[in-house]
Amino acid sequence: MRIFLLALFLLPALCFGQAVKQTDNLITIGTKEILPSAILGEDREVWVYVPKSSDGNARYPVMYLLDGKDFFHSVTGMVDEMSSVGKAPKMIVVGILSKDRGSELTPTYSKFSRDGMVDPDFKNSGRGEKFISFIQRELMPFVESRYQTAPYRMFVGHSLGGLTVLNALVNHPALFNSYVAIDPSVWWDGHLIIKQAQKALAQKEYATKSLYYATSNTMEKGMDTVRVMQDTAYANGNVRNHFQFREVLRKSKNLAWAWRYYPEDNHSSVPLPAGYDALRFLFKKYELDKNLNDPTITVAYLKDHYRAVSAMMQYTVMPSEVTVNMLGYASLGNKQYDRAYQFFKMNLENYPTNGNLHDSMGDYYLAVGDKKKAMEAFKKALSLEEVAETRRKLKQLEVGQ
């Protein structure tokens, strides 16, 4: 296995605030991995983004992103920004680079393009099932053995990539927890995926699955979304097909889904707003429904909220140590000592090996005048991590003995 750094000299505004490493004049946002695939009979390249965290034991949901070379930069920036403000979890992003989209992103063989004409780009079409097998049997084990992953997987794709996402949802629903299909090529092979979805989504159990479906405006000027359903013009077929898929979704069994039409975006521009909206939809219950300065926030409230988040994510999710520490120090500043203690105690129960949190508990004991316990807390913090400020506070207490 060969590992290279993926470095970008300049980041556009989209990635402002991204958790990145900077060395001299290089800004690094991910790692390039080369994975030998026995299933595909070739080496495959993936780009991996890992969020920055002060907790070395943290595990993260994984987003598998098709056409990674096109979307890795914008999507990792979005994920970082939304997680930093609490609207989505921190995530690992695995950008899968394409080699032959017409082959690996088509689930069945067909030599015809959307207009019904023979297209040489599809001469090797129909390797999509083999590509899904590569993701399931080789890529996922590779990622999960090398990175700190949580048992939550998201699948994101655009155009033929969106078709691949829908194929996974319909024919391999156990592979992912959530699916994002952006302007998917549902016209492929005589609209086969629509026909398959009509049967599968109405019969299979999708109670723990979610789908965000986005479609752009590719209609002729003057056409609208009401008349398009009665229209037969080829140019308006894409939008018409997407509306047909919406009707299939309305008859689905237990699937949590959202479908959105973007009238101001075309096929090329829709991935950016759709990606943002998808994260908002899929993780709408993730964010606290109270402001952090709300005095009614209690440890019990946090436990209830994250119990619900854990049910949504299907694994145990704990509140961020940073968030809880902020609540603890705010309470300490307001001389609400018992409230502060409860927050600091909760943090230590959740993250017992985090030296900074033991330091915070030491600050609490200082505030209430318990120097002995403050010293114990600072010593524990220093046994986990040497920090000059913690050492200074401990020395002051020792001198005063």
C-alpha positions in Angstrom: 0.0 0.0 0.0 1.3 3.4 -0.9 0.2 6.6 0.9 0.6 10.1 -0.4 -0.4 13.4 1.0 -3.1 15.2 -1.0 -2.0 18.9 -0.8 -3.7 22.0 -2.2 -1.9 25.3 -2.5 -5.0 27.4 -2.4 -8.3 26.7 -0.8 -11.4 28.5 -2.1 -13.9 30.1 0.3 -15.8 26.9 0.6 -13.2 25.4 2.8 -12.9 28.4 5.1 -12.7 27.0 8.7 -11.7 23.5 7.6 -9.7 21.4 10.0 -6.5 21.1 8.0 -2.8 20.7 8.5 -0.5 23.4 7.3 3.2 22.8 6.6 5.1 25.7 5.2 3.1 26.7 2.1 1.1 23.5 1.8 -2.4 23.0 3.1 -3.3 19.4 3.5 -6.9 18.2 3.7 -6.6 14.5 3.2 -4.6 11.4 2.5 -4.4 9.6 -0.9 -4.7 5.8 -0.5 -3.9 3.2 -3.2 -6.0 0.1 -2.8 -5.2 -3.0 -4.9 -8.6 -4.6 -5.9 -8.8 -8.3 -6.7 -12.5 -7.8 -7.6 -11.8 -5.1 -10.2 -8.4 -6.4 -11.2 -6.7 -3.0 -10.7 -5.4 -0.6 -8.2 -7.9 2.0 -7.1 -7.3 5.4 -5.7 -9.3 6.9 -2.8 -8.9 10.2 -1.0 -9.6 10.2 2.8 -10.5 13.1 5.0 -10.4 12.6 8.8 -11.8 15.3 11.1 -9.6 17.0 13.7 -10.4 16.1 17.2 -8.9 16.4 20.7 -10.2 12.9 21.5 -7.8 10.4 20.1 -10.4 7.6 20.8 -13.2 9.2 18.9 -14.9 7.2 16.1 -16.7 8.8 13.1 -19.4 8.0 10.6 -18.1 7.5 7.1 -19.3 9.1 3.9 -18.5 7.2 0.7 -18.4 9.9 -2.0 -18.4 8.9 -5.7 -16.5 11.0 -8.2 -14.2 12.0 -5.4 -11.9 14.0 -7.5 -14.7 16.4 -8.4 -16.4 16.7 -5.1 -13.8 15.9 -2.3 -12.8 19.5 -1.8 -16.2 21.1 -1.5 -17.8 18.2 0.5 -15.1 18.0 3.1 -15.3 21.7 3.6 -19.1 21.5 4.1 -18.8 18.6 6.5 -16.2 20.4 8.6 -18.1 23.6 8.7 -21.5 22.0 9.6 -19.9 19.7 12.2 -18.1 22.7 13.8 -21.4 24.4 14.5 -23.2 21.3 15.7 -25.5 20.7 12.7 -23.9 17.4 11.7 -21.5 14.9 13.2 -17.8 15.0 12.4 -17.3 12.5 9.6 -14.6 10.6 7.7 -15.0 11.3 4.0 -13.8 8.7 1.5 -13.7 10.1 -2.0 -13.7 7.3 -4.6 -12.0 8.4 -7.8 -13.6 7.3 -11.0 -11.8 5.5 -13.8 -14.5 4.6 -16.3 -17.9 6.1 -15.2 -19.8 4.6 -18.1 -18.7 1.2 -16.9 -18.5 1.1 -13.1 -21.4 3.5 -12.4 -23.9 1.6 -14.6 -25.7 -1.4 -12.9 -26.7 -3.1 -16.2 -25.4 -3.3 -19.7 -26.8 -0.8 -22.2 -25.1 0.8 -25.2 -27.7 3.6 -25.4 -27.5 7.1 -24.0 -30.5 9.1 -22.8 -31.5 10.1 -26.3 -31.7 6.5 -27.5 -28.5 6.7 -29.6 -25.6 4.3 -29.4 -22.9 5.9 -27.2 -19.3 4.6 -27.3 -18.9 5.8 -23.7 -21.1 2.9 -22.7 -19.4 0.1 -24.7 -18.2 -1.5 -21.4 -21.2 -0.6 -19.3 -22.8 -2.8 -16.7 -19.9 -3.3 -14.2 -21.9 -1.5 -11.5 -22.6 -4.6 -9.5 -19.0 -5.5 -9.5 -18.1 -2.0 -8.4 -20.6 -2.2 -5.5 -19.0 -5.5 -4.6 -15.6 -3.8 -4.5 -17.0 -1.2 -2.1 -18.5 -3.7 0.2 -15.9 -6.5 0.2 -12.7 -4.5 -0.2 -13.0 -0.8 0.3 -15.1 -0.8 3.5 -12.9 -3.4 5.3 -9.9 -1.4 4.2 -11.2 1.9 5.6 -12.6 0.3 8.8 -9.3 -1.4 9.5 -7.2 1.7 9.1 -9.4 4.5 10.4 -11.5 5.1 13.6 -14.9 4.5 12.1 -18.3 4.3 13.7 -21.0 1.9 12.4 -22.8 4.5 10.2 -22.2 4.8 6.5 -23.5 7.3 4.0 -23.4 6.9 0.2 -23.3 10.0 -2.0 -23.3 10.3 -5.8 -24.2 12.6 -8.7 -25.6 11.8 -12.1 -24.4 8.2 -12.9 -23.1 8.3 -9.4 -26.6 9.1 -8.2 -27.9 6.1 -10.2 -25.3 3.9 -8.4 -26.6 5.3 -5.0 -30.2 4.4 -5.9 -29.0 1.0 -7.1 -27.5 0.4 -3.7 -30.6 1.6 -1.9 -32.9 -0.6 -4.0 -30.8 -3.7 -4.4 -28.3 -3.5 -1.5 -30.1 -1.7 1.3 -28.1 -3.1 4.1 -24.8 -1.5 2.9 -25.5 2.0 4.0 -27.6 3.9 6.6 -28.2 6.9 4.4 -28.2 7.7 0.7 -27.8 11.0 -1.2 -28.7 10.8 -4.9 -28.1 14.1 -6.8 -29.6 14.4 -10.2 -29.4 10.6 -10.7 -29.4 9.2 -14.2 -32.7 7.3 -13.7 -33.2 7.2 -17.5 -30.6 4.4 -17.7 -31.6 1.2 -19.4 -35.2 2.1 -20.1 -35.7 3.7 -16.6 -34.9 0.3 -15.0 -34.1 1.8 -11.6 -37.6 3.4 -11.4 -39.2 0.0 -12.1 -37.1 -1.7 -9.6 -37.7 1.0 -7.0 -41.5 0.7 -7.4 -41.4 -2.9 -6.2 -38.6 -2.7 -3.7 -39.5 0.5 -1.9 -43.1 -0.6 -1.4 -42.2 -4.1 -0.1 -38.9 -4.0 1.7 -38.4 -2.7 5.2 -36.6 0.7 5.2 -37.4 1.9 8.7 -33.7 2.6 9.5 -32.8 4.1 6.1 -32.8 7.6 4.8 -32.6 9.1 1.3 -32.1 12.7 0.1 -33.0 13.0 -3.6 -32.1 16.2 -5.5 -33.0 17.3 -9.1 -31.9 20.3 -11.1 -33.7 22.4 -13.7 -32.8 21.0 -17.1 -36.1 21.9 -18.7 -36.6 24.1 -21.8 -37.2 27.7 -21.2 -40.9 28.4 -20.6 -41.6 24.9 -19.3 -42.8 24.6 -15.7 -43.0 21.7 -13.2 -46.8 21.4 -13.7 -46.9 21.1 -17.5 -43.7 19.0 -17.7 -45.7 15.9 -16.5 -47.9 16.1 -19.6 -45.1 17.1 -21.9 -43.3 14.5 -24.1 -40.3 16.5 -25.3 -37.0 14.8 -24.9 -35.3 17.9 -23.5 -37.7 17.8 -20.5 -37.3 14.1 -19.9 -34.9 14.3 -17.0 -37.1 16.5 -14.8 -40.1 14.4 -15.7 -38.3 11.2 -14.7 -37.3 12.7 -11.3 -40.9 13.7 -10.6 -41.9 10.1 -11.4 -39.4 8.9 -8.9 -40.9 11.2 -6.3 -44.2 9.4 -6.8 -42.4 6.1 -6.1 -41.0 7.5 -2.9 -44.4 8.5 -1.8 -45.5 4.9 -1.8 -42.4 3.6 0.0 -42.5 1.6 3.2 -41.0 3.4 6.2 -38.2 5.0 4.2 -37.3 8.5 5.6 -36.9 10.6 2.5 -36.8 14.1 1.1 -37.0 15.1 -2.5 -36.2 18.6 -3.7 -36.2 20.4 -7.0 -33.6 23.2 -7.6 -35.1 25.6 -10.1 -32.0 27.9 -10.2 -29.5 25.1 -10.7 -28.5 23.0 -13.7 -27.0 19.5 -13.7 -23.5 20.8 -13.0 -24.2 23.3 -10.3 -26.7 21.4 -8.2 -24.3 19.1 -6.3 -23.1 22.0 -4.0 -26.5 23.2 -2.7 -27.9 19.7 -2.7 -25.0 18.4 -0.6 -25.6 21.0 2.0 -29.3 20.4 2.1 -28.8 16.7 2.3 -26.7 17.0 5.4 -29.3 19.3 6.9 -32.0 16.8 6.3 -30.2 13.6 7.3 -29.0 15.1 10.6 -31.9 17.5 11.4 -32.2 15.9 14.9 -28.5 16.1 15.6 -28.3 19.7 16.7 -29.4 20.8 20.2 -32.8 22.5 20.1 -31.6 25.0 22.8 -28.9 27.7 22.6 -25.9 26.9 24.7 -26.6 30.0 26.8 -30.0 28.7 27.8 -30.0 28.3 31.6 -32.5 25.4 31.4 -29.9 23.1 29.8 -29.1 20.3 32.3 -27.2 17.1 32.2 -30.5 15.2 32.0 -31.5 17.3 29.0 -28.2 16.4 27.2 -28.6 12.7 28.0 -32.1 12.7 26.6 -31.0 14.5 23.5 -28.1 12.3 22.8 -30.1 9.2 23.5 -32.4 10.3 20.6 -29.4 11.1 18.4 -27.9 7.6 19.2 -31.2 6.0 18.1 -31.0 8.0 14.8 -27.4 7.1 14.2 -27.9 3.5 15.4 -24.8 3.6 17.7 -24.0 5.4 20.9 -23.3 9.1 20.4 -22.0 11.3 23.2 -22.0 15.1 23.5 -18.9 16.9 22.4 -16.4 17.4 25.3 -16.0 20.9 24.0 -19.7 21.7 24.3 -20.1 20.3 27.8 -16.9 22.0 29.0 -18.3 25.3 27.7 -21.5 24.7 29.7 -19.4 23.9 32.8 -17.3 27.0 32.6 -20.3 29.2 31.9 -21.9 27.8 35.1 -18.7 28.3 37.0 -18.5 31.9 35.9 -22.1 32.4 37.1 -21.2 30.8 40.5 -23.6 27.9 39.7 -21.3 25.5 41.3 -23.4 22.4 41.5 -24.5 22.9 37.8 -20.8 23.3 36.8 -19.9 20.2 38.7 -22.6 18.1 37.0 -21.3 19.1 33.5 -17.6 18.5 34.4 -18.5 15.2 35.9 -20.5 14.1 32.8 -17.5 15.0 30.6 -15.2 12.9 32.7 -17.6 9.9 32.6 -17.7 10.1 28.9 -14.0 10.9 28.2 -12.0 9.7 31.2 -8.6 9.8 29.4 -8.9 13.4 28.3 -6.4 15.4 30.3 -8.0 18.8 29.6 -11.2 17.6 31.3 -9.4 16.6 34.5 -7.9 20.1 34.4 -11.4 21.6 34.1 -12.5 19.6 37.1 -9.5 21.0 39.0 -10.6 24.5 38.1 -14.0 23.6 39.6 -12.4 22.5 42.9 -10.3 25.6 43.0 -13.4 27.7 42.6 -15.2 26.0 45.5 -12.0 26.1 47.7 -11.2 22.4 47.8 -7.4 22.6 47.1 -6.7 19.0 47.9 -9.1 17.7 45.2 -7.9 20.4 42.8 -4.3 19.1 43.2 -5.5 15.5 42.6 -7.3 16.6 39.4 -4.3 18.6 38.1 -2.0 15.6 38.8 -4.3 13.3 37.0 -4.5 15.8 34.0 -0.7 15.9 33.9 -0.4 12.2 34.0 -2.4 12.1 30.8 -0.9 15.2 29.1 1.8 17.6 30.0 0.4 21.2 29.7 2.3 24.2 31.0 -0.8 26.0 32.4 -1.9 22.9 34.4 1.7 22.5 35.7 1.7 26.2 36.8 -1.6 25.8 38.7 -0.4 22.7 40.4 2.9 24.3 41.5 1.0 27.3 42.9 -1.0 25.0 45.1 2.0 23.0 46.2 3.8 26.2 47.2 0.8 27.3 49.2 0.7 24.2 51.3 
